[in-house]
């Protein structure tokens, strides 16, 4: 169906005559040019005329140009050349949404919506839209509309006298009197949750002009509504292959990481029914990576991480983190990487990165050259910024360099990234949970050495994790039998699922294999679990007095377990209790943190402290994680320091003499050597000659 210009203008005038838009246009007329856009909801056009709403998607340039004329007729006091009120159509229907990788030649010139994460933005720059030129001979004014990036000059003087056109003349730009608008180039990429099979996310450039320039920053999740246009490649020879870009009409911001998940009334009924199931907790844990055997405690912790605690803003503006960080440290082959990849796929906006190949710039933000051609630098969002309000899965954390790892400290605690590079000082948001994995220092955990001594990660980084889970792989006949059965059944089920339906294999009952291995199938599908988590994020649970008491008692009980001058637990772990208990309440869709939620949190944290910070005698020492030096080690260092100070001669004290004195003081030989190494590392002790030690 086609429309005449007058018909289109009449339709727009009818829409703008409604109370909603009449008030909006009146407000713009009073506040122009501070406000200069009429935001038209596509649904309003659709309710008025379905055929016309479909026509706008097909012929947006013509329809929006006539819409501008219709608005300008209602606001007669704006008559300067080039100045106009913008008409911005927003909230396009789902059938107008196109994934970047699915953009084709058919979409050129159409009004489409493209969802994605903002990868980089340029600075906002002025662009001339109507240039005023003056004839150098007769001073006549000539207005020239400017389109594209190259300035267009007048071809001849418009003086009615005509005397200037008989000979070559020169035109002088009057830049001050010309009409300007702001322009900005952005680049968006596909959301990570839309990618499967390890495909690289596709990118699309967009140009935003006038009052929508400068509204978005790198890392934002947005929907750009605009007209797809083509642009010839800037090669020396003319090419028949063109680049595409989006001429942005309006922006729809994603207010929440789960907003893209549509929850219908039927879904809501199913979700509420699920929340009342007594076996909900167990079923959710069984639905997380069911092909991985065991790992009950780890899956329980990861399930709570998926739901997360509540972000809080206090009266003084202080932000309290609600996201839960978990570190998995384990022997090779215990499926750490597998569970990380599964969670990056399950979580809305999950980003996976391998520490071995990831740099600090790749994790935080990289400085790249501006595409406007003036050589400026702009920021390109890294993995943690792209995971904003989602889950960042970082594998092989121990393989990262110290410099790259240090970039995670601020990201984990303050949930922002401060960037100071290439002359840019900026702060980017990365409000995400982190699920990280690492291997022990010697490749595999050794029984005779304490677990903490085998973790080669800096204490400031380790102390930021709410939970540290240890995964060991020790031969055990009963466990190995169950493990091998599970893995083989998983493989069998995978083989049976690949066989085309209806195919019969002599000697094998495929249906029976699928029935026998039904335990491996998740209780809730990924889609159902995603919707359940999305729904739970609406709930902000409040701590009950009973939960308050349980958490406080657990904290104080562990606090009293210190031996000597050791600190068994700090306030950082207390905040971890709260986050985990809130996540447990959210899992039940409860607005109250109950005793059971508090107990779930206490069980996880006490088990983690026992493995990592336990002294083996029923006491804890959190300084092992927080500072890297336990209270006992500090005591050993003091003893060795006193030995060297008391017995050093002119040339110092030999290592053998230090060990003998240390043994007499009740220390073990390995404890003396460790203390001696720390004293040398910090510079308190030096070696004037080989094998001799002296106080600095």
C-alpha positions as CSV (number, residue, x, y, z in Angstrom):
1,X,0.0,0.0,0.0
2,X,1.3,3.5,-0.9
3,X,0.3,6.9,0.5
4,X,0.3,10.4,-1.0
5,X,2.3,13.0,0.8
6,X,-0.9,14.8,1.9
7,X,-2.3,11.6,3.3
8,X,0.8,11.0,5.3
9,X,0.8,14.5,6.6
10,X,-2.9,14.2,7.6
11,X,-2.1,11.0,9.5
12,X,0.8,12.6,11.4
13,X,-1.3,15.6,12.2
14,X,-4.0,13.4,13.7
15,X,-1.5,11.5,15.8
16,X,0.1,14.8,17.0
17,X,-3.3,16.2,17.8
18,X,-3.8,13.7,20.7
19,X,-3.3,15.1,24.2
20,X,0.0,13.2,24.8
21,X,1.8,14.7,21.8
22,X,0.1,18.1,22.0
23,X,1.5,18.6,25.5
24,X,4.9,17.2,24.4
25,X,5.1,19.6,21.3
26,X,4.0,22.6,23.4
27,X,6.8,21.8,25.9
28,X,9.3,21.7,23.1
29,X,8.1,25.0,21.7
30,X,8.6,26.7,25.1
31,X,12.1,25.1,25.7
32,X,13.6,25.0,22.2
33,X,16.5,24.5,21.5
34,X,17.2,22.7,24.9
35,X,14.5,20.3,23.9
36,X,14.0,19.5,20.3
37,X,12.7,15.9,19.8
38,X,9.2,14.5,19.7
39,X,9.5,10.8,20.9
40,X,6.7,8.9,19.2
41,X,5.9,5.4,20.6
42,X,5.5,3.0,17.6
43,X,2.6,1.4,19.5
44,X,0.6,4.6,19.3
45,X,1.0,4.7,15.5
46,X,0.0,1.0,15.3
47,X,-3.1,1.5,17.4
48,X,-4.2,4.4,15.1
49,X,-3.4,2.8,11.7
50,X,-1.8,-0.6,11.3
51,X,-1.2,-0.2,7.6
52,X,0.5,3.2,8.1
53,X,2.7,1.8,10.9
54,X,3.9,-0.9,8.6
55,X,4.5,1.7,5.8
56,X,6.8,3.7,8.1
57,X,9.1,0.7,8.5
58,X,9.3,0.4,4.7
59,X,9.7,4.1,3.8
60,X,11.1,5.8,6.9
61,X,12.9,8.7,5.2
62,X,9.8,10.0,3.5
63,X,7.5,9.5,6.5
64,X,9.8,11.1,9.0
65,X,10.5,14.1,6.7
66,X,6.8,14.7,6.4
67,X,6.4,14.2,10.2
68,X,9.0,17.0,10.8
69,X,7.0,19.3,8.5
70,X,3.8,18.5,10.4
71,X,5.5,19.3,13.7
72,X,7.1,22.5,12.4
73,X,3.6,23.7,11.2
74,X,2.5,23.4,14.8
75,X,5.5,25.4,16.1
76,X,5.6,28.5,13.9
77,X,8.3,30.4,15.9
78,X,11.2,28.2,14.7
79,X,12.1,29.5,11.2
80,X,15.9,29.6,11.1
81,X,17.4,27.6,8.1
82,X,18.5,24.1,9.2
83,X,16.8,24.2,12.6
84,X,14.0,21.7,13.0
85,X,12.3,19.6,15.6
86,X,13.2,15.9,15.3
87,X,10.6,13.1,15.2
88,X,12.0,10.0,16.9
89,X,10.1,6.8,16.6
90,X,11.0,4.4,19.5
91,X,9.9,1.0,20.9
92,X,9.8,-0.7,17.5
93,X,8.0,-4.0,17.3
94,X,9.8,-7.3,17.7
95,X,9.5,-8.1,14.0
96,X,11.5,-5.0,13.2
97,X,14.4,-6.2,15.3
98,X,17.3,-7.6,13.3
99,X,20.5,-9.2,14.6
100,X,23.7,-7.6,13.3
101,X,24.8,-10.8,11.6
102,X,21.4,-11.1,9.8
103,X,21.6,-7.6,8.1
104,X,21.2,-7.9,4.3
105,X,20.8,-5.7,1.3
106,X,17.0,-6.0,1.7
107,X,17.3,-3.9,4.9
108,X,18.9,-0.9,3.2
109,X,16.7,2.2,3.6
110,X,14.3,0.4,6.1
111,X,13.6,1.4,9.7
112,X,15.0,-1.4,11.9
113,X,16.0,-2.0,15.5
114,X,19.4,-3.5,16.3
115,X,20.2,-4.7,19.9
116,X,23.8,-4.9,21.2
117,X,26.5,-3.8,23.6
118,X,28.2,-0.5,23.0
119,X,31.8,-1.4,22.1
120,X,33.2,2.2,21.7
121,X,32.0,5.7,21.2
122,X,33.8,8.7,19.8
123,X,33.7,12.2,21.3
124,X,30.7,14.3,20.3
125,X,31.7,16.7,17.5
126,X,29.9,19.6,15.8
127,X,28.8,19.1,12.2
128,X,27.6,21.9,10.0
129,X,24.1,21.2,8.4
130,X,23.4,24.6,6.8
131,X,26.4,26.6,5.8
132,X,26.1,30.4,5.2
133,X,28.3,31.8,2.5
134,X,28.8,35.4,1.5
135,X,29.8,36.5,-2.0
136,X,33.2,38.2,-1.9
137,X,32.0,40.7,-4.6
138,X,28.4,41.7,-3.6
139,X,28.2,40.3,-0.1
140,X,25.0,38.4,-1.0
141,X,24.0,35.6,1.4
142,X,23.8,32.0,0.2
143,X,22.6,29.1,2.4
144,X,23.9,25.7,1.3
145,X,22.5,22.4,2.9
146,X,25.4,20.1,3.9
147,X,25.1,16.4,3.7
148,X,27.9,13.9,4.1
149,X,31.5,14.7,5.4
150,X,32.7,17.0,2.5
151,X,31.8,20.7,2.6
152,X,29.8,21.8,-0.4
153,X,30.2,25.4,-1.7
154,X,27.8,27.4,-3.8
155,X,28.2,27.1,-7.6
156,X,27.2,30.7,-8.3
157,X,26.1,33.8,-6.6
158,X,22.3,34.1,-6.2
159,X,22.2,37.9,-6.6
160,X,19.2,38.8,-8.9
161,X,21.4,41.4,-10.5
162,X,23.5,38.6,-12.0
163,X,26.6,40.7,-12.5
164,X,28.7,38.3,-10.2
165,X,28.1,35.3,-12.4
166,X,29.7,36.7,-15.5
167,X,33.1,36.2,-13.9
168,X,34.7,33.9,-11.4
169,X,33.9,34.9,-7.8
170,X,34.9,33.8,-4.3
171,X,32.6,32.8,-1.4
172,X,33.5,33.4,2.3
173,X,32.1,31.1,4.9
174,X,30.3,32.6,7.8
175,X,30.8,29.8,10.3
176,X,29.4,31.7,13.3
177,X,26.0,32.3,11.6
178,X,25.8,28.8,10.1
179,X,23.6,26.0,11.6
180,X,25.4,23.2,13.5
181,X,24.3,20.0,15.2
182,X,26.2,17.5,17.3
183,X,27.3,14.2,15.9
184,X,28.8,11.1,17.3
185,X,29.9,7.7,15.9
186,X,29.3,4.6,18.0
187,X,30.1,0.9,17.4
188,X,27.9,-1.8,18.9
189,X,28.4,-5.6,18.9
190,X,26.1,-8.5,19.4
191,X,25.3,-9.5,22.9
192,X,27.3,-12.5,24.1
193,X,24.2,-14.5,25.2
194,X,23.1,-14.5,21.5
195,X,26.3,-16.2,20.4
196,X,26.6,-19.9,20.3
197,X,29.4,-22.2,19.1
198,X,32.2,-19.7,19.7
199,X,31.3,-17.5,16.8
200,X,32.9,-14.0,16.8
201,X,30.4,-11.2,17.6
202,X,29.6,-9.0,14.6
203,X,29.8,-5.2,14.8
204,X,27.9,-2.3,13.3
205,X,28.7,1.4,13.3
206,X,26.0,4.0,13.9
207,X,25.8,7.8,13.6
208,X,23.8,9.7,16.2
209,X,23.0,13.3,15.6
210,X,21.6,16.3,17.5
211,X,20.2,15.8,21.0
212,X,20.8,12.0,21.2
213,X,24.6,12.4,20.6
214,X,26.5,11.8,23.8
215,X,23.8,9.9,25.7
216,X,25.5,6.5,25.7
217,X,28.9,5.2,26.9
218,X,31.0,2.1,26.2
219,X,29.5,-0.9,27.9
220,X,25.8,0.2,27.7
221,X,23.3,-2.3,26.5
222,X,21.1,-0.5,24.0
223,X,18.7,-0.9,21.2
224,X,19.4,1.4,18.3
225,X,16.4,2.3,16.1
226,X,17.5,3.7,12.8
227,X,17.7,3.5,9.0
228,X,20.3,1.2,7.5
229,X,22.4,3.1,4.9
230,X,25.2,2.2,2.6
231,X,28.5,4.0,2.2
232,X,31.1,3.5,-0.6
233,X,34.5,2.3,0.6
234,X,37.1,5.0,0.7
235,X,39.5,3.3,-1.8
236,X,41.3,5.0,-4.6
237,X,39.4,3.0,-7.2
238,X,35.6,3.0,-7.1
239,X,34.2,-0.3,-5.7
240,X,30.8,-1.9,-6.2
241,X,30.9,-3.3,-2.6
242,X,29.6,-0.8,0.0
243,X,29.9,-0.6,3.8
244,X,26.8,-0.3,5.9
245,X,26.0,1.9,8.9
246,X,23.0,2.8,10.9
247,X,21.5,6.3,10.8
248,X,20.2,6.3,14.3
249,X,16.7,7.7,14.8
250,X,16.2,6.9,18.5
251,X,17.8,4.9,21.4
252,X,16.0,2.4,23.7
253,X,18.1,1.8,26.8
254,X,18.1,-1.6,28.5
255,X,17.3,-0.8,32.1
256,X,18.1,-4.3,33.4
257,X,20.3,-7.2,32.3
258,X,17.2,-9.4,32.1
259,X,15.0,-7.0,30.3
260,X,15.5,-8.8,27.0
261,X,13.8,-11.9,28.5
262,X,10.1,-11.8,27.9
263,X,8.0,-13.2,30.7
264,X,4.4,-13.9,29.8
265,X,1.5,-14.5,32.2
266,X,1.7,-18.2,31.6
267,X,5.5,-18.0,32.4
268,X,4.7,-16.1,35.6
269,X,2.2,-18.8,36.8
270,X,4.8,-21.5,36.1
271,X,7.5,-19.5,37.9
272,X,5.3,-19.0,41.0
273,X,4.4,-22.7,41.0
274,X,8.1,-23.6,40.8
275,X,8.9,-21.4,43.8
276,X,6.5,-23.4,46.0
277,X,8.2,-26.7,45.1
278,X,9.8,-28.1,48.3
279,X,12.6,-29.6,46.1
280,X,13.3,-26.3,44.3
281,X,16.8,-25.9,45.8
282,X,17.8,-29.4,44.8
283,X,16.2,-29.2,41.3
284,X,18.0,-25.9,40.5
285,X,21.3,-27.4,41.5
286,X,20.6,-30.5,39.4
287,X,19.8,-28.2,36.4
288,X,23.3,-26.6,36.5
289,X,25.7,-28.5,34.3
290,X,24.0,-31.9,34.9
291,X,26.6,-33.6,32.6
292,X,29.3,-32.8,35.3
293,X,29.4,-35.4,38.0
294,X,29.2,-34.4,41.7
295,X,30.4,-30.9,42.8
296,X,27.3,-30.5,44.9
297,X,28.7,-27.7,47.1
298,X,30.2,-25.9,44.1
299,X,26.9,-26.0,42.2
300,X,25.0,-24.8,45.2
301,X,27.4,-21.8,45.5
302,X,27.1,-21.1,41.7
303,X,23.3,-21.3,41.9
304,X,23.3,-18.6,44.6
305,X,25.7,-16.5,42.5
306,X,23.3,-16.7,39.6
307,X,20.5,-15.2,41.8
308,X,22.9,-12.7,43.5
309,X,22.4,-10.4,46.5
310,X,20.9,-6.9,46.4
311,X,22.8,-3.8,45.3
312,X,22.2,-1.1,47.9
313,X,22.7,2.6,47.9
314,X,23.0,4.1,51.4
315,X,21.9,7.6,52.6
316,X,25.4,9.0,52.1
317,X,25.6,7.7,48.6
318,X,27.8,4.7,49.4
319,X,27.2,1.7,47.2
320,X,27.2,-1.8,48.7
321,X,28.0,-4.6,46.3
322,X,25.4,-7.3,45.8
323,X,27.2,-9.5,43.3
324,X,28.9,-12.7,44.5
325,X,32.4,-13.6,43.4
326,X,33.5,-17.3,43.5
327,X,36.9,-18.8,42.9
328,X,37.3,-22.5,41.9
329,X,40.8,-23.9,42.6
330,X,41.3,-27.5,41.6
331,X,43.4,-30.3,40.1
332,X,43.5,-30.7,36.3
333,X,40.5,-32.5,34.8
334,X,37.9,-31.8,37.5
335,X,35.7,-29.9,34.9
336,X,36.5,-26.3,36.1
337,X,36.6,-24.9,32.6
338,X,33.5,-26.9,31.6
339,X,31.4,-25.4,34.4
340,X,32.7,-21.9,33.5
341,X,31.7,-22.2,29.9
342,X,28.3,-23.6,30.9
343,X,27.6,-20.7,33.2
344,X,28.7,-18.1,30.6
345,X,26.1,-19.7,28.3
346,X,23.4,-20.0,31.0
347,X,23.7,-16.5,32.6
348,X,22.1,-13.6,30.8
349,X,25.0,-11.5,29.5
350,X,27.7,-14.0,30.4
351,X,31.3,-13.3,29.1
352,X,34.0,-16.0,29.1
353,X,37.7,-15.1,29.0
354,X,40.9,-17.2,29.4
355,X,43.4,-15.6,31.7
356,X,46.3,-17.0,29.8
357,X,45.4,-15.1,26.6
358,X,43.6,-12.1,28.1
359,X,45.5,-8.8,28.7
360,X,44.5,-6.1,31.2
361,X,43.3,-4.0,28.2
362,X,41.2,-6.9,27.0
363,X,39.6,-7.4,30.4
364,X,39.0,-3.7,31.2
365,X,39.2,-1.2,28.3
366,X,41.5,-0.6,25.4
367,X,42.4,2.7,23.9
368,X,41.9,2.7,20.1
369,X,42.2,5.4,17.4
370,X,39.1,7.5,16.6
371,X,37.4,6.7,13.3
372,X,36.7,10.3,12.5
373,X,40.2,10.5,11.2
374,X,41.6,13.2,13.5
375,X,43.9,10.7,15.4
376,X,42.2,11.0,18.7
377,X,42.0,8.1,21.1
378,X,38.7,6.5,22.3
379,X,38.0,3.7,24.7
380,X,36.8,0.2,23.6
381,X,35.1,-1.8,26.3
382,X,36.7,-5.0,27.5
383,X,35.3,-8.3,28.8
384,X,34.4,-7.1,32.3
385,X,32.7,-3.9,31.0
386,X,30.7,-6.0,28.5
387,X,29.7,-8.3,31.4
388,X,28.1,-5.3,33.2
389,X,25.0,-6.6,35.2
390,X,25.9,-10.1,34.1
391,X,28.5,-12.8,34.8
392,X,32.2,-12.7,34.0
393,X,33.8,-16.2,33.8
394,X,37.6,-16.0,33.9
395,X,39.5,-19.2,33.4
396,X,43.2,-19.9,34.3
397,X,43.4,-16.9,36.7
398,X,46.8,-18.2,37.9
399,X,48.3,-17.9,34.4
400,X,47.7,-14.2,34.2
401,X,50.6,-11.8,34.7
402,X,50.6,-9.8,38.0
403,X,50.1,-6.6,36.1
404,X,47.0,-7.9,34.3
405,X,45.6,-9.4,37.5
406,X,45.9,-6.1,39.4
407,X,43.3,-4.7,37.0
408,X,40.7,-7.0,38.6
409,X,41.1,-5.5,42.1
410,X,39.0,-2.4,41.6
411,X,36.6,-4.2,39.2
412,X,35.7,-6.8,41.9
413,X,35.3,-4.6,44.9
414,X,34.2,-1.1,43.6
415,X,32.6,-2.6,40.5
416,X,34.0,0.0,38.2
417,X,37.2,0.4,36.2
418,X,39.2,3.6,36.3
419,X,41.1,4.1,33.0
420,X,44.0,6.5,32.6
421,X,45.7,5.8,29.2
422,X,46.4,7.7,26.0
423,X,45.3,11.0,27.6
424,X,41.9,9.6,28.6
425,X,40.7,9.6,32.3
426,X,37.4,7.7,32.6
427,X,35.5,5.4,34.9
428,X,33.6,2.5,33.3
429,X,30.9,0.4,35.1
430,X,31.4,-3.3,35.5
431,X,28.7,-4.4,38.0
432,X,29.1,-8.1,37.4
433,X,29.6,-11.3,39.4
434,X,32.9,-13.1,38.8
435,X,33.4,-16.8,38.5
436,X,37.1,-17.6,38.2
437,X,39.1,-20.8,38.0
438,X,42.8,-21.5,38.8
439,X,45.1,-24.5,39.2
440,X,47.3,-25.2,42.3
441,X,50.9,-23.9,42.3
442,X,52.5,-27.3,41.5
443,X,49.8,-28.4,39.1
444,X,48.1,-30.7,41.6
445,X,47.3,-30.5,45.3
446,X,49.8,-32.3,47.6
447,X,48.4,-33.9,50.7
448,X,51.4,-33.2,53.1
449,X,51.4,-29.4,52.3
450,X,48.7,-27.0,53.6
451,X,46.2,-26.1,50.8
452,X,46.8,-22.4,51.2
453,X,50.6,-22.7,50.5
454,X,49.8,-24.3,47.2
455,X,47.6,-21.4,45.9
456,X,49.7,-19.0,43.9
457,X,47.4,-16.0,43.8
458,X,48.1,-12.6,45.5
459,X,46.3,-12.2,48.8
460,X,44.6,-8.8,47.9
461,X,42.9,-10.6,45.0
462,X,41.9,-13.8,46.9
463,X,40.4,-11.7,49.8
464,X,37.9,-10.2,47.3
465,X,36.2,-13.6,46.6
466,X,33.2,-14.4,48.7
467,X,33.8,-18.1,48.4
468,X,36.9,-20.1,47.4
469,X,36.0,-23.7,46.5
470,X,38.8,-26.4,46.5
471,X,38.4,-29.3,44.0
472,X,40.7,-32.2,44.5
473,X,41.0,-35.4,42.4
474,X,42.2,-38.3,44.7
475,X,41.7,-42.0,43.8
476,X,38.8,-43.5,45.7
477,X,37.3,-46.8,44.6
478,X,33.6,-46.0,45.3
479,X,33.8,-42.4,44.0
480,X,35.7,-43.4,40.9
481,X,33.1,-46.1,40.1
482,X,30.3,-43.5,40.3
483,X,32.3,-41.0,38.3
484,X,33.2,-43.4,35.5
485,X,29.5,-44.6,35.3
486,X,28.3,-41.0,35.1
487,X,30.8,-40.0,32.3
488,X,30.1,-43.1,30.3
489,X,26.3,-42.7,30.6
490,X,26.7,-39.0,29.5
491,X,28.6,-40.2,26.4
492,X,26.0,-42.9,25.7
493,X,23.2,-40.4,26.0
494,X,25.0,-38.0,23.7
495,X,25.5,-40.7,21.1
496,X,21.8,-41.8,21.4
497,X,20.6,-38.2,21.0
498,X,22.6,-37.9,17.7
499,X,20.8,-40.8,16.1
500,X,18.0,-39.6,13.8
501,X,14.5,-40.3,15.2
502,X,13.0,-43.6,14.1
503,X,16.4,-45.2,13.3
504,X,16.7,-48.8,14.6
505,X,20.0,-50.3,15.5
506,X,20.2,-54.1,15.8
507,X,21.0,-55.2,19.3
508,X,20.5,-51.8,20.9
509,X,17.4,-50.1,22.3
510,X,18.0,-46.3,21.8
511,X,14.9,-45.3,23.7
512,X,15.9,-47.5,26.6
513,X,19.3,-45.8,26.8
514,X,17.6,-42.4,26.9
515,X,15.3,-43.6,29.6
516,X,18.1,-45.0,31.7
517,X,20.2,-41.9,31.5
518,X,17.3,-39.5,32.2
519,X,19.1,-38.3,35.4
520,X,21.6,-36.4,33.2
521,X,18.8,-34.3,31.8
522,X,18.3,-31.0,33.6
523,X,15.2,-30.7,35.7
524,X,14.6,-27.2,34.4
525,X,15.5,-26.2,30.9
526,X,18.0,-23.3,30.3
527,X,15.2,-21.1,29.1
528,X,13.0,-21.8,32.1
529,X,15.9,-21.2,34.5
530,X,16.7,-18.0,32.8
531,X,13.2,-16.7,33.1
532,X,13.0,-17.8,36.8
533,X,16.3,-15.9,37.6
534,X,15.0,-12.9,35.6
535,X,11.8,-12.9,37.6
536,X,13.6,-13.3,40.9
537,X,15.7,-10.1,40.3
538,X,12.5,-8.1,40.9
539,X,12.6,-9.1,44.5
540,X,14.6,-7.2,47.2
541,X,14.6,-9.5,50.3
542,X,14.9,-7.9,53.8
543,X,16.8,-9.7,56.6
544,X,14.5,-11.1,59.4
545,X,15.6,-10.7,63.0
546,X,16.1,-14.5,63.2
547,X,18.5,-14.5,60.1
548,X,20.3,-11.5,61.6
549,X,20.9,-13.4,64.8
550,X,22.1,-16.6,63.0
551,X,24.6,-14.7,60.8
552,X,25.9,-12.6,63.8
553,X,26.3,-15.7,66.0
554,X,28.2,-17.6,63.2
555,X,30.5,-14.6,62.7
556,X,31.2,-14.1,66.4
557,X,31.7,-17.8,67.0
558,X,34.4,-17.9,64.3
559,X,35.8,-14.6,65.4
560,X,36.5,-16.1,68.8
561,X,38.4,-19.0,67.3
562,X,41.6,-17.0,66.8
563,X,44.7,-18.3,68.4
564,X,47.2,-15.7,69.8
565,X,47.3,-12.6,67.6
566,X,45.6,-14.3,64.6
567,X,42.4,-12.8,63.1
568,X,40.0,-15.7,62.1
569,X,37.5,-13.7,60.1
570,X,37.0,-10.1,58.9
571,X,34.0,-7.8,58.0
572,X,34.6,-8.7,54.4
573,X,33.4,-12.3,55.0
574,X,30.4,-10.9,57.1
575,X,29.2,-9.1,53.9
576,X,29.6,-12.4,52.1
577,X,27.1,-14.0,54.6
578,X,24.6,-11.3,53.7
579,X,24.9,-11.6,50.0
580,X,24.6,-15.4,50.0
581,X,21.6,-15.3,52.3
582,X,19.9,-12.7,50.1
583,X,20.5,-14.9,47.1
584,X,19.0,-17.9,48.9
585,X,15.9,-15.9,49.6
586,X,15.6,-14.7,46.0
587,X,15.9,-18.3,44.9
588,X,12.6,-19.0,46.8
589,X,11.1,-15.7,45.5
590,X,10.8,-14.6,49.1
591,X,10.9,-11.0,50.3
592,X,12.3,-12.1,53.7
593,X,15.7,-13.6,54.4
594,X,14.7,-16.5,56.7
595,X,16.7,-18.7,59.1
596,X,17.1,-21.3,56.4
597,X,18.7,-18.7,54.1
598,X,21.1,-17.6,56.8
599,X,22.0,-21.2,57.6
600,X,22.7,-21.9,53.9
601,X,25.1,-18.9,53.8
602,X,26.8,-19.9,57.1
603,X,27.3,-23.5,55.9
604,X,29.1,-22.4,52.7
605,X,31.3,-19.8,54.4
606,X,32.3,-22.0,57.3
607,X,33.2,-24.9,54.9
608,X,35.3,-22.5,52.8
609,X,37.1,-21.0,55.8
610,X,37.8,-24.5,57.2
611,X,39.5,-25.5,53.9
612,X,41.5,-22.3,53.3
613,X,42.0,-20.5,56.6
614,X,42.0,-23.5,59.0
615,X,45.0,-24.1,61.1
616,X,44.3,-27.8,61.6
617,X,43.5,-27.4,65.3
618,X,40.0,-26.0,65.1
619,X,41.1,-22.4,64.8
620,X,41.1,-20.1,61.8
621,X,43.5,-17.5,60.5
622,X,42.0,-15.3,57.7
623,X,45.4,-13.4,57.4
624,X,46.6,-16.3,55.2
625,X,44.2,-15.0,52.5
626,X,44.0,-11.3,53.4
627,X,47.8,-10.6,53.8
628,X,49.5,-13.7,52.6
629,X,51.3,-14.1,56.0
630,X,49.6,-16.1,58.8
631,X,49.9,-15.1,62.4
632,X,52.2,-18.2,63.0
633,X,54.4,-17.1,60.1
634,X,54.7,-13.6,61.5
635,X,55.8,-15.2,64.8
636,X,58.4,-17.3,63.0
637,X,59.7,-14.2,61.2
638,X,60.2,-12.4,64.5
639,X,62.1,-15.3,65.9
640,X,64.5,-15.5,62.9
641,X,64.9,-11.8,62.9
642,X,65.9,-11.8,66.6
643,X,68.4,-14.7,66.0
644,X,70.2,-12.8,63.3
645,X,70.2,-9.6,65.3
646,X,71.5,-11.3,68.4
647,X,74.2,-13.5,66.9
648,X,75.3,-11.8,63.7
649,X,79.0,-11.0,63.6
650,X,80.9,-8.6,61.4
651,X,80.3,-10.7,58.3
652,X,76.8,-12.0,59.4
653,X,75.4,-15.4,60.4
654,X,75.5,-18.5,58.3
655,X,72.3,-20.3,57.3
656,X,73.4,-23.5,59.2
657,X,73.8,-21.4,62.4
658,X,70.4,-19.7,61.9
659,X,68.7,-23.1,61.4
660,X,70.4,-24.5,64.6
661,X,69.3,-21.6,66.7
662,X,65.8,-21.8,65.2
663,X,65.6,-25.5,66.0
664,X,66.5,-24.7,69.6
665,X,63.6,-22.2,69.6
666,X,61.1,-24.9,68.6
667,X,60.8,-24.1,64.9
668,X,60.8,-26.6,62.0
669,X,63.6,-26.4,59.4
670,X,61.1,-25.5,56.6
671,X,59.6,-22.8,58.7
672,X,63.0,-21.2,59.3
673,X,63.8,-21.3,55.6
674,X,60.4,-19.7,54.7
675,X,60.9,-16.9,57.3
676,X,64.4,-16.3,56.1
677,X,63.2,-16.0,52.5
678,X,60.5,-13.5,53.4
679,X,63.0,-11.3,55.4
680,X,65.3,-11.2,52.4
681,X,62.4,-10.5,50.0
682,X,61.2,-7.4,52.1
683,X,64.8,-6.1,52.5
684,X,65.1,-6.5,56.3
685,X,68.0,-9.0,55.8
686,X,70.7,-9.1,53.1
687,X,73.6,-11.4,52.2
688,X,77.0,-9.6,52.3
689,X,78.7,-12.9,51.2
690,X,77.5,-16.2,50.0
691,X,75.5,-18.2,52.6
692,X,75.8,-15.4,55.2
693,X,72.9,-13.2,56.4
694,X,73.0,-9.8,58.1
695,X,70.4,-7.3,59.2
696,X,70.0,-4.4,56.7
